[in-house]
């Protein structure tokens, strides 16, 4: 780790991000495609407890995030 960086974990992978980085920044640093999927709502980010993590939350050192498939949203077809 260098000054001005923070280490977090995304799906068990160690990821180094700039201090002040958000949850979405950390996911993108881990995998750009997963970051894009999170942005459009196909995937969700949870914290170490399994609770949804707000994408604009600033990460802290040692934070653990998991990427999961988003549950199907109710559509116009009544599902």
mmCIF file of the N, C-alpha and C atoms, coordinates in Angstrom:
data_MODEL
# 
_entry.id   MODEL 
# 
loop_
_atom_site.group_PDB 
_atom_site.id 
_atom_site.type_symbol 
_atom_site.label_atom_id 
_atom_site.label_alt_id 
_atom_site.label_comp_id 
_atom_site.label_asym_id 
_atom_site.label_entity_id 
_atom_site.label_seq_id 
_atom_site.pdbx_PDB_ins_code 
_atom_site.Cartn_x 
_atom_site.Cartn_y 
_atom_site.Cartn_z 
_atom_site.occupancy 
_atom_site.B_iso_or_equiv 
_atom_site.pdbx_formal_charge 
_atom_site.auth_seq_id 
_atom_site.auth_comp_id 
_atom_site.auth_asym_id 
_atom_site.auth_atom_id 
_atom_site.pdbx_PDB_model_num 
ATOM 1   N N  . UNK A 1 1  ? 0.848   -1.171  0.000   1.00 0.00 ? 1  UNK A N  1 
ATOM 2   C CA . UNK A 1 1  ? 0.000   0.000   0.000   1.00 0.00 ? 1  UNK A CA 1 
ATOM 3   C C  . UNK A 1 1  ? 0.893   1.234   0.000   1.00 0.00 ? 1  UNK A C  1 
ATOM 4   N N  . UNK A 1 2  ? 0.528   2.198   -0.791  1.00 0.00 ? 2  UNK A N  1 
ATOM 5   C CA . UNK A 1 2  ? 1.277   3.447   -0.843  1.00 0.00 ? 2  UNK A CA 1 
ATOM 6   C C  . UNK A 1 2  ? 0.452   4.545   -0.192  1.00 0.00 ? 2  UNK A C  1 
ATOM 7   N N  . UNK A 1 3  ? 1.105   5.630   0.210   1.00 0.00 ? 3  UNK A N  1 
ATOM 8   C CA . UNK A 1 3  ? 0.338   6.736   0.782   1.00 0.00 ? 3  UNK A CA 1 
ATOM 9   C C  . UNK A 1 3  ? -0.734  7.181   -0.211  1.00 0.00 ? 3  UNK A C  1 
ATOM 10  N N  . UNK A 1 4  ? -1.903  7.441   0.304   1.00 0.00 ? 4  UNK A N  1 
ATOM 11  C CA . UNK A 1 4  ? -2.986  7.882   -0.560  1.00 0.00 ? 4  UNK A CA 1 
ATOM 12  C C  . UNK A 1 4  ? -3.798  6.750   -1.158  1.00 0.00 ? 4  UNK A C  1 
ATOM 13  N N  . UNK A 1 5  ? -3.519  5.504   -0.721  1.00 0.00 ? 5  UNK A N  1 
ATOM 14  C CA . UNK A 1 5  ? -4.308  4.377   -1.211  1.00 0.00 ? 5  UNK A CA 1 
ATOM 15  C C  . UNK A 1 5  ? -4.918  3.606   -0.050  1.00 0.00 ? 5  UNK A C  1 
ATOM 16  N N  . UNK A 1 6  ? -5.922  2.816   -0.379  1.00 0.00 ? 6  UNK A N  1 
ATOM 17  C CA . UNK A 1 6  ? -6.625  1.995   0.592   1.00 0.00 ? 6  UNK A CA 1 
ATOM 18  C C  . UNK A 1 6  ? -6.803  0.609   -0.002  1.00 0.00 ? 6  UNK A C  1 
ATOM 19  N N  . UNK A 1 7  ? -6.707  -0.411  0.820   1.00 0.00 ? 7  UNK A N  1 
ATOM 20  C CA . UNK A 1 7  ? -6.922  -1.780  0.361   1.00 0.00 ? 7  UNK A CA 1 
ATOM 21  C C  . UNK A 1 7  ? -8.301  -2.241  0.812   1.00 0.00 ? 7  UNK A C  1 
ATOM 22  N N  . UNK A 1 8  ? -9.072  -2.756  -0.147  1.00 0.00 ? 8  UNK A N  1 
ATOM 23  C CA . UNK A 1 8  ? -10.378 -3.347  0.127   1.00 0.00 ? 8  UNK A CA 1 
ATOM 24  C C  . UNK A 1 8  ? -10.408 -4.719  -0.540  1.00 0.00 ? 8  UNK A C  1 
ATOM 25  N N  . UNK A 1 9  ? -11.468 -5.454  -0.303  1.00 0.00 ? 9  UNK A N  1 
ATOM 26  C CA . UNK A 1 9  ? -11.611 -6.781  -0.899  1.00 0.00 ? 9  UNK A CA 1 
ATOM 27  C C  . UNK A 1 9  ? -12.940 -6.860  -1.632  1.00 0.00 ? 9  UNK A C  1 
ATOM 28  N N  . UNK A 1 10 ? -12.866 -7.293  -2.883  1.00 0.00 ? 10 UNK A N  1 
ATOM 29  C CA . UNK A 1 10 ? -14.065 -7.473  -3.696  1.00 0.00 ? 10 UNK A CA 1 
ATOM 30  C C  . UNK A 1 10 ? -14.067 -8.927  -4.151  1.00 0.00 ? 10 UNK A C  1 
ATOM 31  N N  . UNK A 1 11 ? -15.107 -9.660  -3.763  1.00 0.00 ? 11 UNK A N  1 
ATOM 32  C CA . UNK A 1 11 ? -15.191 -11.096 -4.075  1.00 0.00 ? 11 UNK A CA 1 
ATOM 33  C C  . UNK A 1 11 ? -13.882 -11.814 -3.736  1.00 0.00 ? 11 UNK A C  1 
ATOM 34  N N  . UNK A 1 12 ? -13.377 -11.540 -2.565  1.00 0.00 ? 12 UNK A N  1 
ATOM 35  C CA . UNK A 1 12 ? -12.163 -12.159 -2.009  1.00 0.00 ? 12 UNK A CA 1 
ATOM 36  C C  . UNK A 1 12 ? -10.859 -11.681 -2.639  1.00 0.00 ? 12 UNK A C  1 
ATOM 37  N N  . UNK A 1 13 ? -10.931 -10.808 -3.635  1.00 0.00 ? 13 UNK A N  1 
ATOM 38  C CA . UNK A 1 13 ? -9.714  -10.304 -4.278  1.00 0.00 ? 13 UNK A CA 1 
ATOM 39  C C  . UNK A 1 13 ? -9.273  -9.005  -3.609  1.00 0.00 ? 13 UNK A C  1 
ATOM 40  N N  . UNK A 1 14 ? -7.995  -8.910  -3.347  1.00 0.00 ? 14 UNK A N  1 
ATOM 41  C CA . UNK A 1 14 ? -7.425  -7.681  -2.781  1.00 0.00 ? 14 UNK A CA 1 
ATOM 42  C C  . UNK A 1 14 ? -7.387  -6.627  -3.881  1.00 0.00 ? 14 UNK A C  1 
ATOM 43  N N  . UNK A 1 15 ? -7.937  -5.456  -3.580  1.00 0.00 ? 15 UNK A N  1 
ATOM 44  C CA . UNK A 1 15 ? -8.003  -4.363  -4.553  1.00 0.00 ? 15 UNK A CA 1 
ATOM 45  C C  . UNK A 1 15 ? -7.458  -3.102  -3.893  1.00 0.00 ? 15 UNK A C  1 
ATOM 46  N N  . UNK A 1 16 ? -6.535  -2.434  -4.555  1.00 0.00 ? 16 UNK A N  1 
ATOM 47  C CA . UNK A 1 16 ? -5.992  -1.179  -4.054  1.00 0.00 ? 16 UNK A CA 1 
ATOM 48  C C  . UNK A 1 16 ? -6.654  -0.034  -4.796  1.00 0.00 ? 16 UNK A C  1 
ATOM 49  N N  . UNK A 1 17 ? -7.236  0.888   -4.037  1.00 0.00 ? 17 UNK A N  1 
ATOM 50  C CA . UNK A 1 17 ? -7.907  2.050   -4.622  1.00 0.00 ? 17 UNK A CA 1 
ATOM 51  C C  . UNK A 1 17 ? -7.379  3.319   -3.970  1.00 0.00 ? 17 UNK A C  1 
ATOM 52  N N  . UNK A 1 18 ? -7.620  4.439   -4.612  1.00 0.00 ? 18 UNK A N  1 
ATOM 53  C CA . UNK A 1 18 ? -7.226  5.730   -4.050  1.00 0.00 ? 18 UNK A CA 1 
ATOM 54  C C  . UNK A 1 18 ? -8.085  6.040   -2.829  1.00 0.00 ? 18 UNK A C  1 
ATOM 55  N N  . UNK A 1 19 ? -7.502  6.709   -1.863  1.00 0.00 ? 19 UNK A N  1 
ATOM 56  C CA . UNK A 1 19 ? -8.307  7.152   -0.717  1.00 0.00 ? 19 UNK A CA 1 
ATOM 57  C C  . UNK A 1 19 ? -9.418  8.037   -1.238  1.00 0.00 ? 19 UNK A C  1 
ATOM 58  N N  . UNK A 1 20 ? -10.587 7.874   -0.673  1.00 0.00 ? 20 UNK A N  1 
ATOM 59  C CA . UNK A 1 20 ? -11.744 8.628   -1.133  1.00 0.00 ? 20 UNK A CA 1 
ATOM 60  C C  . UNK A 1 20 ? -12.526 7.907   -2.218  1.00 0.00 ? 20 UNK A C  1 
ATOM 61  N N  . UNK A 1 21 ? -12.049 6.725   -2.626  1.00 0.00 ? 21 UNK A N  1 
ATOM 62  C CA . UNK A 1 21 ? -12.752 5.946   -3.653  1.00 0.00 ? 21 UNK A CA 1 
ATOM 63  C C  . UNK A 1 21 ? -14.086 5.450   -3.104  1.00 0.00 ? 21 UNK A C  1 
ATOM 64  N N  . UNK A 1 22 ? -15.034 5.275   -4.007  1.00 0.00 ? 22 UNK A N  1 
ATOM 65  C CA . UNK A 1 22 ? -16.357 4.784   -3.630  1.00 0.00 ? 22 UNK A CA 1 
ATOM 66  C C  . UNK A 1 22 ? -16.445 3.274   -3.833  1.00 0.00 ? 22 UNK A C  1 
ATOM 67  N N  . UNK A 1 23 ? -17.547 2.717   -3.381  1.00 0.00 ? 23 UNK A N  1 
ATOM 68  C CA . UNK A 1 23 ? -17.799 1.293   -3.592  1.00 0.00 ? 23 UNK A CA 1 
ATOM 69  C C  . UNK A 1 23 ? -17.749 0.975   -5.085  1.00 0.00 ? 23 UNK A C  1 
ATOM 70  N N  . UNK A 1 24 ? -18.399 1.794   -5.905  1.00 0.00 ? 24 UNK A N  1 
ATOM 71  C CA . UNK A 1 24 ? -18.395 1.552   -7.347  1.00 0.00 ? 24 UNK A CA 1 
ATOM 72  C C  . UNK A 1 24 ? -16.984 1.646   -7.920  1.00 0.00 ? 24 UNK A C  1 
ATOM 73  N N  . UNK A 1 25 ? -16.185 2.587   -7.440  1.00 0.00 ? 25 UNK A N  1 
ATOM 74  C CA . UNK A 1 25 ? -14.788 2.688   -7.888  1.00 0.00 ? 25 UNK A CA 1 
ATOM 75  C C  . UNK A 1 25 ? -14.031 1.393   -7.584  1.00 0.00 ? 25 UNK A C  1 
ATOM 76  N N  . UNK A 1 26 ? -14.261 0.839   -6.403  1.00 0.00 ? 26 UNK A N  1 
ATOM 77  C CA . UNK A 1 26 ? -13.576 -0.393  -6.008  1.00 0.00 ? 26 UNK A CA 1 
ATOM 78  C C  . UNK A 1 26 ? -13.993 -1.559  -6.900  1.00 0.00 ? 26 UNK A C  1 
ATOM 79  N N  . UNK A 1 27 ? -15.280 -1.642  -7.201  1.00 0.00 ? 27 UNK A N  1 
ATOM 80  C CA . UNK A 1 27 ? -15.753 -2.720  -8.079  1.00 0.00 ? 27 UNK A CA 1 
ATOM 81  C C  . UNK A 1 27 ? -15.145 -2.560  -9.463  1.00 0.00 ? 27 UNK A C  1 
ATOM 82  N N  . UNK A 1 28 ? -15.129 -1.345  -9.983  1.00 0.00 ? 28 UNK A N  1 
ATOM 83  C CA . UNK A 1 28 ? -14.534 -1.101  -11.308 1.00 0.00 ? 28 UNK A CA 1 
ATOM 84  C C  . UNK A 1 28 ? -13.047 -1.452  -11.321 1.00 0.00 ? 28 UNK A C  1 
ATOM 85  N N  . UNK A 1 29 ? -12.338 -1.132  -10.228 1.00 0.00 ? 29 UNK A N  1 
ATOM 86  C CA . UNK A 1 29 ? -10.909 -1.452  -10.154 1.00 0.00 ? 29 UNK A CA 1 
ATOM 87  C C  . UNK A 1 29 ? -10.695 -2.960  -10.168 1.00 0.00 ? 29 UNK A C  1 
ATOM 88  N N  . UNK A 1 30 ? -11.626 -3.683  -9.606  1.00 0.00 ? 30 UNK A N  1 
ATOM 89  C CA . UNK A 1 30 ? -11.558 -5.140  -9.587  1.00 0.00 ? 30 UNK A CA 1 
ATOM 90  C C  . UNK A 1 30 ? -11.904 -5.725  -10.955 1.00 0.00 ? 30 UNK A C  1 
ATOM 91  N N  . UNK A 1 31 ? -13.009 -5.234  -11.560 1.00 0.00 ? 31 UNK A N  1 
ATOM 92  C CA . UNK A 1 31 ? -13.450 -5.778  -12.850 1.00 0.00 ? 31 UNK A CA 1 
ATOM 93  C C  . UNK A 1 31 ? -14.373 -4.762  -13.516 1.00 0.00 ? 31 UNK A C  1 
ATOM 94  N N  . UNK A 1 32 ? -13.921 -4.186  -14.622 1.00 0.00 ? 32 UNK A N  1 
ATOM 95  C CA . UNK A 1 32 ? -14.700 -3.162  -15.338 1.00 0.00 ? 32 UNK A CA 1 
ATOM 96  C C  . UNK A 1 32 ? -16.078 -3.674  -15.759 1.00 0.00 ? 32 UNK A C  1 
ATOM 97  N N  . UNK A 1 33 ? -16.146 -4.912  -16.235 1.00 0.00 ? 33 UNK A N  1 
ATOM 98  C CA . UNK A 1 33 ? -17.442 -5.453  -16.687 1.00 0.00 ? 33 UNK A CA 1 
ATOM 99  C C  . UNK A 1 33 ? -18.414 -5.597  -15.529 1.00 0.00 ? 33 UNK A C  1 
ATOM 100 N N  . UNK A 1 34 ? -17.920 -6.035  -14.395 1.00 0.00 ? 34 UNK A N  1 
ATOM 101 C CA . UNK A 1 34 ? -18.790 -6.145  -13.224 1.00 0.00 ? 34 UNK A CA 1 
ATOM 102 C C  . UNK A 1 34 ? -19.244 -4.758  -12.772 1.00 0.00 ? 34 UNK A C  1 
ATOM 103 N N  . UNK A 1 35 ? -18.352 -3.786  -12.864 1.00 0.00 ? 35 UNK A N  1 
ATOM 104 C CA . UNK A 1 35 ? -18.729 -2.415  -12.527 1.00 0.00 ? 35 UNK A CA 1 
ATOM 105 C C  . UNK A 1 35 ? -19.853 -1.914  -13.412 1.00 0.00 ? 35 UNK A C  1 
ATOM 106 N N  . UNK A 1 36 ? -19.769 -2.208  -14.705 1.00 0.00 ? 36 UNK A N  1 
ATOM 107 C CA . UNK A 1 36 ? -20.821 -1.799  -15.638 1.00 0.00 ? 36 UNK A CA 1 
ATOM 108 C C  . UNK A 1 36 ? -22.132 -2.514  -15.317 1.00 0.00 ? 36 UNK A C  1 
ATOM 109 N N  . UNK A 1 37 ? -22.057 -3.794  -14.965 1.00 0.00 ? 37 UNK A N  1 
ATOM 110 C CA . UNK A 1 37 ? -23.260 -4.554  -14.618 1.00 0.00 ? 37 UNK A CA 1 
ATOM 111 C C  . UNK A 1 37 ? -23.908 -4.008  -13.350 1.00 0.00 ? 37 UNK A C  1 
ATOM 112 N N  . UNK A 1 38 ? -23.089 -3.572  -12.406 1.00 0.00 ? 38 UNK A N  1 
ATOM 113 C CA . UNK A 1 38 ? -23.610 -2.966  -11.179 1.00 0.00 ? 38 UNK A CA 1 
ATOM 114 C C  . UNK A 1 38 ? -24.309 -1.649  -11.515 1.00 0.00 ? 38 UNK A C  1 
ATOM 115 N N  . UNK A 1 39 ? -23.691 -0.859  -12.373 1.00 0.00 ? 39 UNK A N  1 
ATOM 116 C CA . UNK A 1 39 ? -24.275 0.439   -12.743 1.00 0.00 ? 39 UNK A CA 1 
ATOM 117 C C  . UNK A 1 39 ? -25.656 0.313   -13.365 1.00 0.00 ? 39 UNK A C  1 
ATOM 118 N N  . UNK A 1 40 ? -25.866 -0.699  -14.189 1.00 0.00 ? 40 UNK A N  1 
ATOM 119 C CA . UNK A 1 40 ? -27.166 -0.848  -14.857 1.00 0.00 ? 40 UNK A CA 1 
ATOM 120 C C  . UNK A 1 40 ? -28.154 -1.669  -14.037 1.00 0.00 ? 40 UNK A C  1 
ATOM 121 N N  . UNK A 1 41 ? -27.730 -2.177  -12.886 1.00 0.00 ? 41 UNK A N  1 
ATOM 122 C CA . UNK A 1 41 ? -28.641 -2.887  -12.001 1.00 0.00 ? 41 UNK A CA 1 
ATOM 123 C C  . UNK A 1 41 ? -28.724 -4.388  -12.205 1.00 0.00 ? 41 UNK A C  1 
ATOM 124 N N  . UNK A 1 42 ? -27.867 -4.944  -13.062 1.00 0.00 ? 42 UNK A N  1 
ATOM 125 C CA . UNK A 1 42 ? -27.860 -6.396  -13.263 1.00 0.00 ? 42 UNK A CA 1 
ATOM 126 C C  . UNK A 1 42 ? -27.174 -7.124  -12.112 1.00 0.00 ? 42 UNK A C  1 
ATOM 127 N N  . UNK A 1 43 ? -26.290 -6.428  -11.416 1.00 0.00 ? 43 UNK A N  1 
ATOM 128 C CA . UNK A 1 43 ? -25.571 -6.982  -10.274 1.00 0.00 ? 43 UNK A CA 1 
ATOM 129 C C  . UNK A 1 43 ? -25.713 -5.997  -9.113  1.00 0.00 ? 43 UNK A C  1 
ATOM 130 N N  . UNK A 1 44 ? -25.592 -6.495  -7.902  1.00 0.00 ? 44 UNK A N  1 
ATOM 131 C CA . UNK A 1 44 ? -25.630 -5.645  -6.714  1.00 0.00 ? 44 UNK A CA 1 
ATOM 132 C C  . UNK A 1 44 ? -24.385 -5.895  -5.878  1.00 0.00 ? 44 UNK A C  1 
ATOM 133 N N  . UNK A 1 45 ? -24.046 -4.911  -5.077  1.00 0.00 ? 45 UNK A N  1 
ATOM 134 C CA . UNK A 1 45 ? -22.891 -5.015  -4.183  1.00 0.00 ? 45 UNK A CA 1 
ATOM 135 C C  . UNK A 1 45 ? -23.418 -5.131  -2.761  1.00 0.00 ? 45 UNK A C  1 
ATOM 136 N N  . UNK A 1 46 ? -22.889 -6.108  -2.025  1.00 0.00 ? 46 UNK A N  1 
ATOM 137 C CA . UNK A 1 46 ? -23.235 -6.234  -0.618  1.00 0.00 ? 46 UNK A CA 1 
ATOM 138 C C  . UNK A 1 46 ? -21.973 -6.086  0.220   1.00 0.00 ? 46 UNK A C  1 
ATOM 139 N N  . UNK A 1 47 ? -22.179 -5.726  1.478   1.00 0.00 ? 47 UNK A N  1 
ATOM 140 C CA . UNK A 1 47 ? -21.040 -5.602  2.387   1.00 0.00 ? 47 UNK A CA 1 
ATOM 141 C C  . UNK A 1 47 ? -20.752 -6.958  3.027   1.00 0.00 ? 47 UNK A C  1 
ATOM 142 N N  . UNK A 1 48 ? -19.864 -6.973  3.980   1.00 0.00 ? 48 UNK A N  1 
ATOM 143 C CA . UNK A 1 48 ? -19.453 -8.234  4.604   1.00 0.00 ? 48 UNK A CA 1 
ATOM 144 C C  . UNK A 1 48 ? -20.590 -8.927  5.347   1.00 0.00 ? 48 UNK A C  1 
ATOM 145 N N  . UNK A 1 49 ? -21.644 -8.177  5.666   1.00 0.00 ? 49 UNK A N  1 
ATOM 146 C CA . UNK A 1 49 ? -22.795 -8.763  6.363   1.00 0.00 ? 49 UNK A CA 1 
ATOM 147 C C  . UNK A 1 49 ? -23.883 -9.222  5.406   1.00 0.00 ? 49 UNK A C  1 
ATOM 148 N N  . UNK A 1 50 ? -23.679 -8.967  4.111   1.00 0.00 ? 50 UNK A N  1 
ATOM 149 C CA . UNK A 1 50 ? -24.688 -9.340  3.130   1.00 0.00 ? 50 UNK A CA 1 
ATOM 150 C C  . UNK A 1 50 ? -25.729 -8.270  2.893   1.00 0.00 ? 50 UNK A C  1 
ATOM 151 N N  . UNK A 1 51 ? -25.506 -7.091  3.464   1.00 0.00 ? 51 UNK A N  1 
ATOM 152 C CA . UNK A 1 51 ? -26.444 -5.981  3.270   1.00 0.00 ? 51 UNK A CA 1 
ATOM 153 C C  . UNK A 1 51 ? -26.048 -5.180  2.040   1.00 0.00 ? 51 UNK A C  1 
ATOM 154 N N  . UNK A 1 52 ? -27.027 -4.635  1.317   1.00 0.00 ? 52 UNK A N  1 
ATOM 155 C CA . UNK A 1 52 ? -26.701 -3.834  0.129   1.00 0.00 ? 52 UNK A CA 1 
ATOM 156 C C  . UNK A 1 52 ? -25.800 -2.657  0.495   1.00 0.00 ? 52 UNK A C  1 
ATOM 157 N N  . UNK A 1 53 ? -24.809 -2.409  -0.343  1.00 0.00 ? 53 UNK A N  1 
ATOM 158 C CA . UNK A 1 53 ? -23.884 -1.293  -0.133  1.00 0.00 ? 53 UNK A CA 1 
ATOM 159 C C  . UNK A 1 53 ? -24.224 -0.194  -1.134  1.00 0.00 ? 53 UNK A C  1 
ATOM 160 N N  . UNK A 1 54 ? -24.361 1.031   -0.640  1.00 0.00 ? 54 UNK A N  1 
ATOM 161 C CA . UNK A 1 54 ? -24.614 2.169   -1.528  1.00 0.00 ? 54 UNK A CA 1 
ATOM 162 C C  . UNK A 1 54 ? -23.370 2.408   -2.374  1.00 0.00 ? 54 UNK A C  1 
ATOM 163 N N  . UNK A 1 55 ? -23.561 2.561   -3.669  1.00 0.00 ? 55 UNK A N  1 
ATOM 164 C CA . UNK A 1 55 ? -22.435 2.677   -4.595  1.00 0.00 ? 55 UNK A CA 1 
ATOM 165 C C  . UNK A 1 55 ? -21.605 3.930   -4.388  1.00 0.00 ? 55 UNK A C  1 
ATOM 166 N N  . UNK A 1 56 ? -22.201 4.978   -3.810  1.00 0.00 ? 56 UNK A N  1 
ATOM 167 C CA . UNK A 1 56 ? -21.473 6.233   -3.621  1.00 0.00 ? 56 UNK A CA 1 
ATOM 168 C C  . UNK A 1 56 ? -20.813 6.339   -2.246  1.00 0.00 ? 56 UNK A C  1 
ATOM 169 N N  . UNK A 1 57 ? -20.876 5.269   -1.466  1.00 0.00 ? 57 UNK A N  1 
ATOM 170 C CA . UNK A 1 57 ? -20.237 5.251   -0.151  1.00 0.00 ? 57 UNK A CA 1 
ATOM 171 C C  . UNK A 1 57 ? -18.721 5.200   -0.309  1.00 0.00 ? 57 UNK A C  1 
ATOM 172 N N  . UNK A 1 58 ? -18.022 6.034   0.441   1.00 0.00 ? 58 UNK A N  1 
ATOM 173 C CA . UNK A 1 58 ? -16.555 6.018   0.425   1.00 0.00 ? 58 UNK A CA 1 
ATOM 174 C C  . UNK A 1 58 ? -16.089 4.781   1.192   1.00 0.00 ? 58 UNK A C  1 
ATOM 175 N N  . UNK A 1 59 ? -15.173 4.026   0.589   1.00 0.00 ? 59 UNK A N  1 
ATOM 176 C CA . UNK A 1 59 ? -14.693 2.788   1.211   1.00 0.00 ? 59 UNK A CA 1 
ATOM 177 C C  . UNK A 1 59 ? -13.676 3.087   2.307   1.00 0.00 ? 59 UNK A C  1 
ATOM 178 N N  . UNK A 1 60 ? -13.495 2.136   3.197   1.00 0.00 ? 60 UNK A N  1 
ATOM 179 C CA . UNK A 1 60 ? -12.477 2.235   4.247   1.00 0.00 ? 60 UNK A CA 1 
ATOM 180 C C  . UNK A 1 60 ? -11.571 1.022   4.147   1.00 0.00 ? 60 UNK A C  1 
ATOM 181 N N  . UNK A 1 61 ? -10.381 1.153   4.682   1.00 0.00 ? 61 UNK A N  1 
ATOM 182 C CA . UNK A 1 61 ? -9.410  0.073   4.613   1.00 0.00 ? 61 UNK A CA 1 
ATOM 183 C C  . UNK A 1 61 ? -9.942  -1.225  5.194   1.00 0.00 ? 61 UNK A C  1 
ATOM 184 N N  . UNK A 1 62 ? -9.783  -2.306  4.445   1.00 0.00 ? 62 UNK A N  1 
ATOM 185 C CA . UNK A 1 62 ? -10.210 -3.618  4.902   1.00 0.00 ? 62 UNK A CA 1 
ATOM 186 C C  . UNK A 1 62 ? -11.658 -3.953  4.611   1.00 0.00 ? 62 UNK A C  1 
ATOM 187 N N  . UNK A 1 63 ? -12.378 -3.026  3.994   1.00 0.00 ? 63 UNK A N  1 
ATOM 188 C CA . UNK A 1 63 ? -13.788 -3.280  3.680   1.00 0.00 ? 63 UNK A CA 1 
ATOM 189 C C  . UNK A 1 63 ? -13.905 -4.494  2.762   1.00 0.00 ? 63 UNK A C  1 
ATOM 190 N N  . UNK A 1 64 ? -14.975 -5.247  2.956   1.00 0.00 ? 64 UNK A N  1 
ATOM 191 C CA . UNK A 1 64 ? -15.224 -6.451  2.167   1.00 0.00 ? 64 UNK A CA 1 
ATOM 192 C C  . UNK A 1 64 ? -16.538 -6.276  1.425   1.00 0.00 ? 64 UNK A C  1 
ATOM 193 N N  . UNK A 1 65 ? -16.486 -6.503  0.113   1.00 0.00 ? 65 UNK A N  1 
ATOM 194 C CA . UNK A 1 65 ? -17.681 -6.400  -0.720  1.00 0.00 ? 65 UNK A CA 1 
ATOM 195 C C  . UNK A 1 65 ? -17.839 -7.665  -1.541  1.00 0.00 ? 65 UNK A C  1 
ATOM 196 N N  . UNK A 1 66 ? -19.076 -8.011  -1.785  1.00 0.00 ? 66 UNK A N  1 
ATOM 197 C CA . UNK A 1 66 ? -19.382 -9.155  -2.641  1.00 0.00 ? 66 UNK A CA 1 
ATOM 198 C C  . UNK A 1 66 ? -20.323 -8.686  -3.736  1.00 0.00 ? 66 UNK A C  1 
ATOM 199 N N  . UNK A 1 67 ? -20.118 -9.226  -4.931  1.00 0.00 ? 67 UNK A N  1 
ATOM 200 C CA . UNK A 1 67 ? -20.967 -8.892  -6.066  1.00 0.00 ? 67 UNK A CA 1 
ATOM 201 C C  . UNK A 1 67 ? -21.934 -10.049 -6.256  1.00 0.00 ? 67 UNK A C  1 
ATOM 202 N N  . UNK A 1 68 ? -23.213 -9.715  -6.345  1.00 0.00 ? 68 UNK A N  1 
ATOM 203 C CA . UNK A 1 68 ? -24.237 -10.746 -6.479  1.00 0.00 ? 68 UNK A CA 1 
ATOM 204 C C  . UNK A 1 68 ? -25.173 -10.406 -7.628  1.00 0.00 ? 68 UNK A C  1 
ATOM 205 N N  . UNK A 1 69 ? -25.828 -11.418 -8.144  1.00 0.00 ? 69 UNK A N  1 
ATOM 206 C CA . UNK A 1 69 ? -26.832 -11.200 -9.176  1.00 0.00 ? 69 UNK A CA 1 
ATOM 207 C C  . UNK A 1 69 ? -28.011 -10.476 -8.552  1.00 0.00 ? 69 UNK A C  1 
ATOM 208 N N  . UNK A 1 70 ? -28.503 -9.454  -9.240  1.00 0.00 ? 70 UNK A N  1 
ATOM 209 C CA . UNK A 1 70 ? -29.658 -8.709  -8.742  1.00 0.00 ? 70 UNK A CA 1 
ATOM 210 C C  . UNK A 1 70 ? -30.899 -9.578  -8.875  1.00 0.00 ? 70 UNK A C  1 
ATOM 211 N N  . UNK A 1 71 ? -31.757 -9.500  -7.904  1.00 0.00 ? 71 UNK A N  1 
ATOM 212 C CA . UNK A 1 71 ? -33.029 -10.212 -8.001  1.00 0.00 ? 71 UNK A CA 1 
ATOM 213 C C  . UNK A 1 71 ? -33.846 -9.575  -9.101  1.00 0.00 ? 71 UNK A C  1 
ATOM 214 N N  . UNK A 1 72 ? -34.648 -10.379 -9.744  1.00 0.00 ? 72 UNK A N  1 
ATOM 215 C CA . UNK A 1 72 ? -35.506 -9.857  -10.816 1.00 0.00 ? 72 UNK A CA 1 
ATOM 216 C C  . UNK A 1 72 ? -36.437 -8.806  -10.236 1.00 0.00 ? 72 UNK A C  1 
ATOM 217 N N  . UNK A 1 73 ? -36.508 -7.698  -10.937 1.00 0.00 ? 73 UNK A N  1 
ATOM 218 C CA . UNK A 1 73 ? -37.406 -6.635  -10.513 1.00 0.00 ? 73 UNK A CA 1 
ATOM 219 C C  . UNK A 1 73 ? -38.776 -6.882  -11.123 1.00 0.00 ? 73 UNK A C  1 
ATOM 220 N N  . UNK A 1 74 ? -39.802 -6.475  -10.431 1.00 0.00 ? 74 UNK A N  1 
ATOM 221 C CA . UNK A 1 74 ? -41.157 -6.626  -10.966 1.00 0.00 ? 74 UNK A CA 1 
ATOM 222 C C  . UNK A 1 74 ? -41.274 -5.804  -12.235 1.00 0.00 ? 74 UNK A C  1 
ATOM 223 N N  . UNK A 1 75 ? -41.696 -6.438  -13.295 1.00 0.00 ? 75 UNK A N  1 
ATOM 224 C CA . UNK A 1 75 ? -41.822 -5.754  -14.574 1.00 0.00 ? 75 UNK A CA 1 
ATOM 225 C C  . UNK A 1 75 ? -43.263 -5.393  -14.857 1.00 0.00 ? 75 UNK A C  1 
ATOM 226 N N  . UNK A 1 76 ? -43.480 -4.833  -16.019 1.00 0.00 ? 76 UNK A N  1 
ATOM 227 C CA . UNK A 1 76 ? -44.812 -4.429  -16.427 1.00 0.00 ? 76 UNK A CA 1 
ATOM 228 C C  . UNK A 1 76 ? -45.714 -5.607  -16.742 1.00 0.00 ? 76 UNK A C  1 
ATOM 229 N N  . UNK A 1 77 ? -45.158 -6.829  -16.784 1.00 0.00 ? 77 UNK A N  1 
ATOM 230 C CA . UNK A 1 77 ? -45.967 -7.993  -17.131 1.00 0.00 ? 77 UNK A CA 1 
ATOM 231 C C  . UNK A 1 77 ? -46.579 -8.667  -15.907 1.00 0.00 ? 77 UNK A C  1 
ATOM 232 N N  . UNK A 1 78 ? -46.458 -7.994  -14.746 1.00 0.00 ? 78 UNK A N  1 
ATOM 233 C CA . UNK A 1 78 ? -47.063 -8.516  -13.530 1.00 0.00 ? 78 UNK A CA 1 
ATOM 234 C C  . UNK A 1 78 ? -46.217 -9.540  -12.800 1.00 0.00 ? 78 UNK A C  1 
ATOM 235 N N  . UNK A 1 79 ? -45.002 -9.763  -13.265 1.00 0.00 ? 79 UNK A N  1 
ATOM 236 C CA . UNK A 1 79 ? -44.145 -10.736 -12.582 1.00 0.00 ? 79 UNK A CA 1 
ATOM 237 C C  . UNK A 1 79 ? -43.409 -10.107 -11.434 1.00 0.00 ? 79 UNK A C  1 
# 
